[in-house]
Amino acid sequence: MLEDSHKRQLLKLAAASIKYGLEHHVALPVNLVEYPAAMQQIRASFVTLTINQQLHGCIGTLEAQHPLVEDVVNNAFAAAFHDPRFNPLQRNEYPRLHYHISLLNSPSPMQFSSEADFISQLRPGIDGLILEDLGRRGTFLPSVWESLPKPTDFIRHLKSKAGLNPTHWSPSLKVQRYTVEDIE
């Protein structure tokens, strides 16, 4: 768990990276030695941007590969300008942005014998999931439970996001579960 001051600093850095991106078309450069050790840890994060409570970008990493401060700065920039579902952020939209950062904890594989067994193990509102099969992969953050509170709906939409049929099931299906530390 990060201290509140570190959480506030990450939110400010996400905003600063997007503002910097509007001017320079790249993410805000960071010098790691300027940040506390907790923000230098290798962590995975997602940055979600909304305007008037409508999604405007969400980009992140599932595997921890970079120092947290770099991951957040790069994901904020990518969410604003490179999420293929949305037009790049315009200067006049910047003041209306709301930032949500999800710090991912390490995923763990789930074991199940059937789809019913799998669904019975889900923890709505807590679990983020990474679903993989047939060379396709998709993830939903725990916050997606707010719009898809029924486990069967959650799973069907996640399968669709992964490029699979919503009713797809096979013995080769793999699912990992993770939790997040939310910052708003």
FIZAMAR-15041 format. One record per atom (N, C-alpha, C): residue in three letters; x, y, z. Coordinates in steps of 0.02 Angstrom, whole numbers. Example, Ala and Ser with C-alpha at 12.3 -4.5 7.8 and 13.67 -1.06 7.14 Angstrom:
BEGIN
('ALA', (660, -284, 390))
('ALA', (615, -225, 390))
('ALA', (660, -165, 390))
('SER', (642, -112, 354))
('SER', (684, -53, 357))
('SER', (645, 2, 394))
***
This chain:
BEGIN
('MET', (42, -59, 0))
('MET', (0, 0, 0))
('MET', (45, 63, 0))
('LEU', (27, 108, -44))
('LEU', (64, 171, -47))
('LEU', (36, 221, 4))
('GLU', (79, 264, 26))
('GLU', (56, 319, 69))
('GLU', (13, 367, 29))
('ASP', (-32, 402, 63))
('ASP', (-77, 449, 30))
('ASP', (-38, 502, -10))
('SER', (19, 524, 17))
('SER', (57, 575, -18))
('SER', (84, 548, -85))
('HIS', (103, 484, -86))
('HIS', (127, 454, -148))
('HIS', (69, 446, -199))
('LYS', (11, 430, -174))
('LYS', (-48, 424, -218))
('LYS', (-64, 491, -250))
('ARG', (-64, 544, -210))
('ARG', (-77, 611, -236))
('ARG', (-24, 630, -288))
('GLN', (38, 612, -274))
('GLN', (93, 628, -320))
('GLN', (84, 590, -387))
('LEU', (62, 527, -384))
('LEU', (50, 489, -446))
('LEU', (-6, 520, -487))
('LEU', (-59, 543, -454))
('LEU', (-114, 576, -491))
('LEU', (-89, 640, -524))
('LYS', (-49, 679, -488))
('LYS', (-20, 740, -518))
('LYS', (26, 724, -576))
('LEU', (64, 670, -570))
('LEU', (109, 651, -625))
('LEU', (70, 627, -686))
('ALA', (15, 593, -676))
('ALA', (-27, 572, -733))
('ALA', (-52, 633, -770))
('ALA', (-77, 682, -732))
('ALA', (-101, 744, -763))
('ALA', (-44, 782, -798))
('ALA', (13, 785, -765))
('ALA', (70, 820, -794))
('ALA', (95, 787, -858))
('SER', (92, 720, -860))
('SER', (114, 685, -920))
('SER', (68, 700, -979))
('ILE', (4, 704, -966))
('ILE', (-43, 720, -1020))
('ILE', (-35, 792, -1042))
('LYS', (-27, 838, -995))
('LYS', (-16, 908, -1013))
('LYS', (49, 915, -1054))
('TYR', (101, 880, -1032))
('TYR', (164, 880, -1069))
('TYR', (153, 851, -1139))
('GLY', (114, 799, -1144))
('GLY', (99, 767, -1208))
('GLY', (63, 813, -1256))
('LEU', (20, 856, -1230))
('LEU', (-15, 904, -1273))
('LEU', (34, 951, -1306))
('GLU', (88, 968, -1271))
('GLU', (138, 1015, -1296))
('GLU', (193, 981, -1338))
('HIS', (215, 922, -1314))
('HIS', (276, 891, -1342))
('HIS', (263, 825, -1379))
('HIS', (203, 799, -1375))
('HIS', (183, 737, -1409))
('HIS', (221, 675, -1385))
('VAL', (247, 677, -1325))
('VAL', (278, 620, -1291))
('VAL', (260, 623, -1217))
('ALA', (269, 567, -1182))
('ALA', (255, 565, -1110))
('ALA', (307, 607, -1073))
('LEU', (287, 630, -1015))
('LEU', (331, 668, -971))
('LEU', (393, 627, -953))
('PRO', (453, 653, -965))
('PRO', (512, 616, -943))
('PRO', (519, 618, -867))
('VAL', (542, 563, -838))
('VAL', (550, 562, -765))
('VAL', (622, 542, -748))
('ASN', (646, 570, -694))
('ASN', (711, 553, -666))
('ASN', (697, 515, -601))
('LEU', (707, 450, -603))
('LEU', (688, 407, -547))
('LEU', (715, 429, -480))
('VAL', (775, 455, -479))
('VAL', (806, 473, -414))
('VAL', (769, 529, -378))
('GLU', (724, 563, -414))
('GLU', (685, 617, -383))
('GLU', (624, 591, -344))
('TYR', (612, 525, -347))
('TYR', (551, 497, -317))
('TYR', (568, 448, -261))
('PRO', (523, 442, -212))
('PRO', (536, 396, -157))
('PRO', (539, 323, -181))
('ALA', (571, 281, -140))
('ALA', (581, 211, -158))
('ALA', (516, 175, -174))
('ALA', (462, 192, -140))
('ALA', (397, 159, -152))
('ALA', (373, 172, -223))
('MET', (390, 229, -252))
('MET', (368, 245, -319))
('MET', (418, 220, -372))
('GLN', (475, 194, -349))
('GLN', (524, 166, -394))
('GLN', (516, 90, -400))
('GLN', (474, 60, -359))
('GLN', (464, -13, -363))
('GLN', (436, -33, -431))
('ILE', (454, -92, -453))
('ILE', (428, -119, -517))
('ILE', (356, -140, -503))
('ARG', (309, -105, -536))
('ARG', (237, -119, -526))
('ARG', (201, -112, -593))
('ALA', (145, -145, -598))
('ALA', (101, -138, -656))
('ALA', (43, -92, -638))
('SER', (23, -51, -686))
('SER', (-32, -4, -672))
('SER', (-76, 5, -734))
('PHE', (-135, 29, -722))
('PHE', (-181, 52, -776))
('PHE', (-200, 123, -758))
('VAL', (-206, 165, -809))
('VAL', (-232, 233, -800))
('VAL', (-296, 238, -840))
('THR', (-349, 256, -806))
('THR', (-415, 264, -837))
('THR', (-433, 338, -836))
('LEU', (-453, 364, -894))
('LEU', (-472, 434, -900))
('LEU', (-546, 438, -917))
('THR', (-581, 483, -883))
('THR', (-651, 495, -898))
('THR', (-663, 570, -905))
('ILE', (-713, 586, -944))
('ILE', (-738, 655, -950))
('ILE', (-814, 650, -940))
('ASN', (-840, 687, -892))
('ASN', (-911, 684, -875))
('ASN', (-933, 613, -863))
('GLN', (-894, 575, -827))
('GLN', (-907, 505, -808))
('GLN', (-911, 458, -868))
('GLN', (-886, 479, -926))
('GLN', (-883, 436, -985))
('GLN', (-810, 418, -999))
('LEU', (-798, 354, -1011))
('LEU', (-731, 331, -1025))
('LEU', (-701, 370, -1084))
('HIS', (-639, 392, -1077))
('HIS', (-604, 426, -1131))
('HIS', (-536, 395, -1145))
('GLY', (-518, 343, -1110))
('GLY', (-455, 308, -1121))
('GLY', (-438, 266, -1061))
('CYS', (-410, 207, -1075))
('CYS', (-387, 163, -1021))
('CYS', (-331, 119, -1050))
('ILE', (-272, 129, -1025))
('ILE', (-213, 92, -1048))
('ILE', (-173, 71, -986))
('GLY', (-145, 11, -990))
('GLY', (-104, -12, -935))
('GLY', (-61, -71, -953))
('THR', (-29, -97, -902))
('THR', (14, -155, -909))
('THR', (-9, -208, -860))
('LEU', (-8, -270, -882))
('LEU', (-29, -326, -840))
('LEU', (30, -356, -801))
('GLU', (89, -351, -829))
('GLU', (148, -377, -795))
('GLU', (192, -319, -773))
('ALA', (215, -324, -711))
('ALA', (260, -272, -684))
('ALA', (327, -276, -720))
('GLN', (344, -222, -757))
('GLN', (406, -221, -795))
('GLN', (445, -156, -786))
('HIS', (413, -105, -759))
('HIS', (445, -39, -754))
('HIS', (434, -10, -685))
('PRO', (476, 37, -665))
('PRO', (463, 73, -603))
('PRO', (394, 106, -605))
('LEU', (359, 105, -550))
('LEU', (290, 128, -546))
('LEU', (282, 198, -575))
('VAL', (325, 244, -557))
('VAL', (318, 313, -581))
('VAL', (322, 316, -657))
('GLU', (366, 277, -687))
('GLU', (371, 275, -761))
('GLU', (309, 243, -791))
('ASP', (286, 188, -760))
('ASP', (227, 153, -786))
('ASP', (166, 199, -787))
('VAL', (155, 236, -733))
('VAL', (97, 281, -729))
('VAL', (103, 337, -780))
('VAL', (161, 369, -784))
('VAL', (171, 424, -831))
('VAL', (160, 401, -903))
('ASN', (187, 343, -921))
('ASN', (180, 318, -989))
('ASN', (108, 295, -1004))
('ASN', (76, 263, -955))
('ASN', (7, 240, -966))
('ASN', (-42, 299, -969))
('ALA', (-30, 352, -931))
('ALA', (-73, 411, -934))
('ALA', (-68, 442, -1004))
('PHE', (-8, 450, -1029))
('PHE', (2, 477, -1096))
('PHE', (-32, 433, -1148))
('ALA', (-22, 367, -1143))
('ALA', (-51, 321, -1192))
('ALA', (-127, 321, -1188))
('ALA', (-155, 325, -1128))
('ALA', (-228, 326, -1121))
('ALA', (-258, 389, -1153))
('ALA', (-223, 444, -1148))
('ALA', (-248, 507, -1176))
('ALA', (-241, 511, -1252))
('PHE', (-188, 481, -1278))
('PHE', (-173, 493, -1349))
('PHE', (-170, 430, -1393))
('HIS', (-169, 371, -1363))
('HIS', (-159, 311, -1404))
('HIS', (-208, 254, -1391))
('ASP', (-261, 266, -1353))
('ASP', (-312, 214, -1345))
('ASP', (-350, 211, -1411))
('PRO', (-348, 155, -1447))
('PRO', (-378, 152, -1514))
('PRO', (-455, 160, -1514))
('ARG', (-485, 155, -1456))
('ARG', (-558, 162, -1453))
('ARG', (-581, 234, -1454))
('PHE', (-535, 281, -1444))
('PHE', (-552, 351, -1437))
('PHE', (-507, 395, -1479))
('ASN', (-533, 453, -1497))
('ASN', (-492, 504, -1529))
('ASN', (-441, 530, -1479))
('PRO', (-383, 550, -1502))
('PRO', (-334, 579, -1455))
('PRO', (-364, 639, -1418))
('LEU', (-344, 646, -1356))
('LEU', (-368, 701, -1314))
('LEU', (-353, 768, -1347))
('GLN', (-400, 813, -1344))
('GLN', (-392, 881, -1369))
('GLN', (-377, 928, -1311))
('ARG', (-343, 981, -1326))
('ARG', (-323, 1029, -1274))
('ARG', (-383, 1053, -1232))
('ASN', (-440, 1066, -1265))
('ASN', (-498, 1092, -1228))
('ASN', (-530, 1039, -1183))
('GLU', (-513, 975, -1192))
('GLU', (-540, 922, -1149))
('GLU', (-498, 912, -1085))
('TYR', (-437, 933, -1087))
('TYR', (-390, 922, -1031))
('TYR', (-418, 945, -963))
('PRO', (-446, 1005, -958))
('PRO', (-469, 1027, -892))
('PRO', (-526, 984, -863))
('ARG', (-561, 946, -905))
('ARG', (-618, 907, -882))
('ARG', (-600, 834, -865))
('LEU', (-537, 816, -873))
('LEU', (-516, 747, -861))
('LEU', (-521, 728, -787))
('HIS', (-543, 666, -777))
('HIS', (-540, 635, -710))
('HIS', (-494, 575, -717))
('TYR', (-450, 566, -668))
('TYR', (-398, 515, -671))
('TYR', (-412, 460, -620))
('HIS', (-404, 399, -641))
('HIS', (-409, 341, -597))
('HIS', (-350, 296, -612))
('ILE', (-310, 282, -561))
('ILE', (-252, 238, -569))
('ILE', (-266, 174, -530))
('SER', (-254, 118, -563))
('SER', (-260, 53, -532))
('SER', (-191, 22, -529))
('LEU', (-167, 8, -469))
('LEU', (-103, -26, -460))
('LEU', (-117, -100, -452))
('LEU', (-93, -140, -498))
('LEU', (-108, -212, -498))
('LEU', (-63, -250, -451))
('ASN', (-94, -296, -414))
('ASN', (-57, -344, -375))
('ASN', (-44, -404, -421))
('SER', (4, -445, -404))
('SER', (23, -502, -446))
('SER', (-36, -548, -459))
('PRO', (-48, -566, -522))
('PRO', (-103, -612, -538))
('PRO', (-86, -683, -516))
('SER', (-139, -720, -499))
('SER', (-130, -791, -482))
('SER', (-178, -833, -524))
('PRO', (-155, -891, -548))
('PRO', (-198, -932, -590))
('PRO', (-257, -961, -550))
('MET', (-313, -966, -583))
('MET', (-372, -997, -553))
('MET', (-377, -1069, -577))
('GLN', (-401, -1112, -534))
('GLN', (-412, -1182, -550))
('GLN', (-488, -1195, -547))
('PHE', (-514, -1225, -600))
('PHE', (-586, -1239, -602))
('PHE', (-598, -1299, -647))
('SER', (-655, -1332, -638))
('SER', (-671, -1392, -677))
('SER', (-724, -1379, -730))
('SER', (-758, -1323, -725))
('SER', (-812, -1307, -772))
('SER', (-824, -1232, -770))
('GLU', (-864, -1208, -817))
('GLU', (-881, -1137, -816))
('GLU', (-920, -1119, -753))
('ALA', (-965, -1163, -732))
('ALA', (-1004, -1151, -671))
('ALA', (-957, -1147, -610))
('ASP', (-908, -1192, -607))
('ASP', (-860, -1191, -552))
('ASP', (-820, -1126, -554))
('PHE', (-798, -1106, -613))
('PHE', (-761, -1043, -622))
('PHE', (-802, -984, -597))
('ILE', (-863, -979, -620))
('ILE', (-906, -922, -602))
('ILE', (-920, -921, -527))
('SER', (-926, -980, -496))
('SER', (-940, -983, -424))
('SER', (-882, -957, -382))
('GLN', (-822, -957, -410))
('GLN', (-763, -934, -374))
('GLN', (-751, -858, -379))
('LEU', (-788, -825, -423))
('LEU', (-776, -753, -434))
('LEU', (-797, -712, -374))
('ARG', (-761, -657, -364))
('ARG', (-776, -610, -310))
('ARG', (-793, -543, -342))
('PRO', (-858, -532, -357))
('PRO', (-878, -469, -390))
('PRO', (-854, -408, -351))
('GLY', (-828, -360, -388))
('GLY', (-804, -298, -357))
('GLY', (-733, -303, -331))
('ILE', (-706, -364, -327))
('ILE', (-639, -374, -300))
('ILE', (-591, -398, -354))
('ASP', (-613, -448, -393))
('ASP', (-569, -480, -441))
('ASP', (-564, -441, -507))
('GLY', (-502, -432, -529))
('GLY', (-488, -417, -598))
('GLY', (-469, -483, -629))
('LEU', (-483, -492, -693))
('LEU', (-470, -556, -725))
('LEU', (-431, -547, -790))
('ILE', (-387, -595, -803))
('ILE', (-353, -602, -867))
('ILE', (-375, -669, -895))
('LEU', (-409, -667, -951))
('LEU', (-436, -728, -982))
('LEU', (-398, -741, -1047))
('GLU', (-376, -803, -1056))
('GLU', (-337, -821, -1116))
('GLU', (-362, -887, -1144))
('ASP', (-367, -890, -1211))
('ASP', (-381, -952, -1246))
('ASP', (-372, -941, -1320))
('LEU', (-353, -993, -1355))
('LEU', (-346, -992, -1428))
('LEU', (-302, -934, -1453))
('GLY', (-250, -917, -1414))
('GLY', (-206, -863, -1434))
('GLY', (-234, -794, -1424))
('ARG', (-290, -788, -1389))
('ARG', (-322, -723, -1376))
('ARG', (-322, -710, -1301))
('ARG', (-322, -645, -1285))
('ARG', (-318, -627, -1214))
('ARG', (-355, -562, -1202))
('GLY', (-387, -556, -1145))
('GLY', (-420, -495, -1126))
('GLY', (-420, -489, -1050))
('THR', (-428, -427, -1026))
('THR', (-432, -416, -954))
('THR', (-486, -366, -939))
('PHE', (-515, -373, -880))
('PHE', (-560, -323, -851))
('PHE', (-533, -307, -782))
('LEU', (-527, -243, -767))
('LEU', (-509, -220, -700))
('LEU', (-569, -232, -653))
('PRO', (-557, -235, -588))
('PRO', (-613, -244, -542))
('PRO', (-667, -189, -548))
('SER', (-648, -130, -570))
('SER', (-697, -75, -577))
('SER', (-751, -91, -629))
('VAL', (-739, -138, -674))
('VAL', (-788, -155, -725))
('VAL', (-849, -188, -694))
('TRP', (-841, -217, -634))
('TRP', (-898, -247, -600))
('TRP', (-954, -195, -588))
('GLU', (-936, -131, -584))
('GLU', (-987, -79, -573))
('GLU', (-1037, -77, -630))
('SER', (-1014, -88, -691))
('SER', (-1060, -86, -748))
('SER', (-1084, -155, -769))
('LEU', (-1050, -208, -746))
('LEU', (-1070, -277, -761))
('LEU', (-1070, -317, -696))
('PRO', (-1119, -305, -652))
('PRO', (-1117, -336, -585))
('PRO', (-1132, -411, -583))
('LYS', (-1164, -438, -635))
('LYS', (-1180, -510, -636))
('LYS', (-1119, -548, -663))
('PRO', (-1095, -598, -626))
('PRO', (-1036, -636, -649))
('PRO', (-1043, -664, -720))
('THR', (-1101, -690, -738))
('THR', (-1108, -717, -806))
('THR', (-1101, -663, -859))
('ASP', (-1129, -604, -846))
('ASP', (-1121, -548, -893))
('ASP', (-1048, -525, -897))
('PHE', (-1016, -520, -839))
('PHE', (-947, -499, -834))
('PHE', (-903, -545, -878))
('ILE', (-913, -611, -871))
('ILE', (-873, -659, -907))
('ILE', (-888, -658, -982))
('ARG', (-951, -652, -1000))
('ARG', (-969, -650, -1071))
('ARG', (-938, -589, -1106))
('HIS', (-941, -532, -1073))
('HIS', (-911, -471, -1102))
('HIS', (-835, -477, -1104))
('LEU', (-805, -508, -1054))
('LEU', (-733, -517, -1054))
('LEU', (-712, -563, -1112))
('LYS', (-750, -616, -1123))
('LYS', (-735, -660, -1180))
('LYS', (-739, -621, -1245))
('SER', (-790, -580, -1253))
('SER', (-797, -540, -1314))
('SER', (-738, -493, -1321))
('LYS', (-718, -461, -1267))
('LYS', (-661, -416, -1269))
('LYS', (-598, -453, -1292))
('ALA', (-592, -515, -1272))
('ALA', (-534, -556, -1292))
('ALA', (-539, -581, -1364))
('GLY', (-596, -567, -1396))
('GLY', (-605, -590, -1465))
('GLY', (-634, -660, -1470))
('LEU', (-663, -683, -1416))
('LEU', (-694, -749, -1415))
('LEU', (-770, -742, -1416))
('ASN', (-804, -795, -1435))
('ASN', (-877, -796, -1432))
('ASN', (-898, -790, -1359))
('PRO', (-949, -751, -1343))
('PRO', (-970, -744, -1272))
('PRO', (-988, -809, -1238))
('THR', (-1007, -860, -1277))
('THR', (-1024, -925, -1247))
('THR', (-967, -975, -1251))
('HIS', (-909, -953, -1273))
('HIS', (-850, -996, -1281))
('HIS', (-833, -1030, -1215))
('TRP', (-817, -1095, -1220))
('TRP', (-789, -1131, -1163))
('TRP', (-746, -1188, -1190))
('SER', (-688, -1198, -1161))
('SER', (-646, -1255, -1181))
('SER', (-601, -1273, -1122))
('PRO', (-576, -1334, -1122))
('PRO', (-531, -1355, -1068))
('PRO', (-465, -1317, -1068))
('SER', (-448, -1285, -1124))
('SER', (-384, -1248, -1128))
('SER', (-390, -1176, -1102))
('LEU', (-450, -1154, -1083))
('LEU', (-461, -1086, -1058))
('LEU', (-420, -1076, -993))
('LYS', (-383, -1021, -991))
('LYS', (-344, -1004, -931))
('LYS', (-367, -937, -905))
('VAL', (-372, -932, -840))
('VAL', (-392, -869, -808))
('VAL', (-346, -855, -749))
('GLN', (-324, -792, -745))
('GLN', (-286, -769, -687))
('GLN', (-328, -715, -652))
('ARG', (-324, -714, -588))
('ARG', (-360, -664, -548))
('ARG', (-309, -618, -516))
('TYR', (-328, -553, -510))
('TYR', (-285, -505, -476))
('TYR', (-329, -455, -439))
('THR', (-299, -420, -393))
('THR', (-333, -365, -358))
('THR', (-294, -302, -373))
('VAL', (-324, -246, -356))
('VAL', (-291, -182, -369))
('VAL', (-295, -136, -309))
('GLU', (-249, -89, -308))
('GLU', (-252, -33, -261))
('GLU', (-273, 27, -303))
('ASP', (-332, 54, -288))
('ASP', (-360, 108, -327))
('ASP', (-338, 176, -301))
('ILE', (-324, 221, -348))
('ILE', (-305, 289, -331))
('ILE', (-349, 337, -372))
('GLU', (-385, 381, -337))
('GLU', (-426, 432, -372))
('GLU', (-416, 499, -339))
***
